Amino acid sequence: MSSLLLVLLVLVAFISLSQGLANKYQVNEPTRFKVNGNLGDVLGSSITLALRLGSSALVGGYSVSVGDAQEDQYSILSAAGFMIKEKGLTRTRRPKQLLELYEFEGCPFCKKVREAVCILDLDVLMLPCPKGGPTYRLKARELGGKAQFPFLVDPNTNVQMYESDDIIQYLFDTYGEEGERIPFTLLPNSALTTLSASLSMIPRIGKGSKFVEAKKAKQPLVFWGYDASPFCKVVRERLVELELPHVFKTASRGSTKRNELWELTGRFQVPYLQDPNNGVELFESVDITNYINTMYAV
C-alpha cells in the first residue's frame, strides 16, 4: 500500500512540475498567424516559402468543400453555421514503423525530401546531422558508408538510400496512392527544382547547419508542423543545430493530423512541440525556441 502511495505521489509531483514548466515557457497566448518577437526570422523564412512556390503547403490531392459546422472538427474557416473543410487523398499505403531521415535544415536537397514527406502526409523520425554534429552524422556514415545527406532508412522495407531525387521517387512509389504523381516543384533531374531549392536557403543562410553544443534528449521530441510554414522553419532550425531528434508529425493543409491536433489540444496551430522528457507541450515558435534553448543548449 505504501509503495502504491509513493508511486501516486511521484506521479502527481511529475504532473505538477510538467504543468509548471509549460506555464513558464508558454509566455505568449497561442494565436494563429501572429508574430511574437521573432519578426525577422519569420520574414526570412517566408521568403524561402515564396522561392519554393509554396511547395509542401498542401497535401497530395488537396481539395476544399463547404459543410455544416462541427465544434469538434478543425476548419480553416467557419461562420453562419457552415465550415470550410480541407482534405487530401485517402491514404491507404502507410508505413507501420517510422521512416528515419538523416538530414539538416540548411541543405537544399534535404529540403526537397522534407517537402515530399509533407505532401505524402508521412510522419518521420528526423535525425539531425548539422556540420560538426557528434551523433547522427557518424551514425549515417556507419550505416551507409558516407556522410552524405539526405540519407533515408526505411525499417519497413529494409531500404537505405542516398540522393534526394531517388528518395522522393521511392517515397511516392512506396507510399503514394495509385496514379499519384510527383508535383512539378519536386520533379527529378530538374535544374529549376534544384536552383529554387538552393536559392531558398539564402535568406536563412547558415541557420540549421552547424552544431551547437547541447544536452542529449533521452526520448525524441514530437514536432507538429509542415515544411512550408515559416514559423515551423524557425523552430526546426534550432532543433537541428542542437541535434535534437524529433518525430515530425507533418500537418500540411488537407492533412488528417490537423484534426488530430484539434482533438488533442482544442485548437489547430503549428508549430506545436511535445517534449516527453519533461512533459512539456508548447505552441508559438518564439516560446518553443526559448524552451529548447533553455532546456538543451549548453
Sequence and secondary structure as in RCSB ss.txt:
>XXXX:A:sequence
MSSLLLVLLVLVAFISLSQGLANKYQVNEPTRFKVNGNLGDVLGSSITLALRLGSSALVGGYSVSVGDAQEDQYS
ILSAAGFMIKEKGLTRTRRPKQLLELYEFEGCPFCKKVREAVCILDLDVLMLPCPKGGPTYRLKARELGGKAQFP
FLVDPNTNVQMYESDDIIQYLFDTYGEEGERIPFTLLPNSALTTLSASLSMIPRIGKGSKFVEAKKAKQPLVFWG
YDASPFCKVVRERLVELELPHVFKTASRGSTKRNELWELTGRFQVPYLQDPNNGVELFESVDITNYINTMYAV
>XXXX:A:secstr
 HHHHHHHHHHHHHHHHHHHHHHHH  S   TT   S HHHHHHHHHHHHHTTTTTSB TT EEEEEE  TTS  
SEEETTEEEEEE        SS EEEEE TT HHHHHHHHHHHHTT EEEEEE  BT SSHHHHHHHHHSS  S 
EEEETTTTEEE  HHHHHHHHHHHHS TT    GGG TT HHHHHHHHHTTGGGTTTTTB   B   SS EEEEE
 TT HHHHHHHHHHHHTT  EEEEE  BT THHHHHHHHHSS  S EEEETTTTEEEESHHHHHHHHHHHHB 
